Amino acid sequence: MNFSGLKSTLCTILIFSISVLFAGKAFGQKAVQFKGIDINSIDKKKKKQGVWVYFDKAGDPVMSCIYKNDNQVGPIVFYNNGDTAFLRFPQKDSIETFMVFGAKHRYYGNFVHGANGSVRTEVESETDVDKDALKIIADYKYIELNPVYYFGQKKINEFVSAHLTGSGVILNKQIEVYLTINSSGYVKDVQFADSNSFLSPTEQNELEWIFSTMPRWQPCFKANEAVESKVKFTTKSSIIDLTRS
């Protein structure tokens, strides 16, 4: 496939998207503060708006995109150690164009989505693609970002420990809790594991209230969109282990 006609268009889209990415704060919306900038905003209807940055558990940015009324606009930008590694442009029909940043060059290609759910990779043929770039393409083809509590494990420990201290729940009890996180990052549902049968109704109600009133999470990102997911807490002596269930 000939990719030469795409390059100038994609560069224009990228420049426009970057200008939007750093264009001011989102007023009147619930947002996350990152280095003095409001990001990951939710409006009054709990729809995602403006610049969203996704982080790993350490609080380092790994992806950014722009939302308008819960819909993505412009490219999805992925980062590796602070550097741009991969871009996915909006899919048109079955074609999703990407740009990969190799060790020495940038390469363009397409993910071709089949009706049966298959995804075929095309890479521009006029240059020899280096092995690093091919590995990056493979890594980001089916990328999935796990839900994260802003910003990392320390913050979630502080929140739960503080609320447990004032709740009367005994901290040396090990508690397993399953939380459903919706696509905007809010806790949608709280379920306790069968192993928590020792909890009294009062303790269970108190814990359910604590977890249901948690500040927003970063939602799971899969197949180019934010999706609902479930996470599991195991608490003991105020130490919390977070894993995907």
Number of C-alpha atoms within 10 A of each C-alpha: 10 10 15 11 8 12 13 10 10 18 11 10 14 18 11 12 20 16 10 14 17 13 12 12 16 18 10 10 19 18 22 18 13 12 7 8 14 20 25 26 24 24 17 10 8 16 16 26 22 26 25 22 19 24 22 18 15 12 15 16 17 19 22 18 21 24 18 12 14 18 13 20 15 18 23 20 22 22 17 12 9 11 11 14 22 24 21 22 19 16 16 9 8 13 17 17 23 25 22 23 18 19 11 10 11 13 24 20 22 22 20 18 16 11 8 6 7 9 17 12 15 14 22 15 13 11 9 9 17 13 11 13 21 14 12 15 24 11 12 15 16 11 14 15 18 19 27 24 21 21 18 15 17 14 12 20 15 14 14 18 18 12 16 17 12 8 14 11 17 14 15 11 14 17 20 19 20 18 22 18 24 21 23 22 25 20 22 17 14 18 14 18 12 9 11 14 11 11 16 11 10 12 15 17 11 16 21 17 13 16 20 15 11 14 13 19 19 25 25 23 19 15 11 15 15 22 16 19 21 20 17 20 19 16 20 15 12 19 19 21 13 15 12 11 10
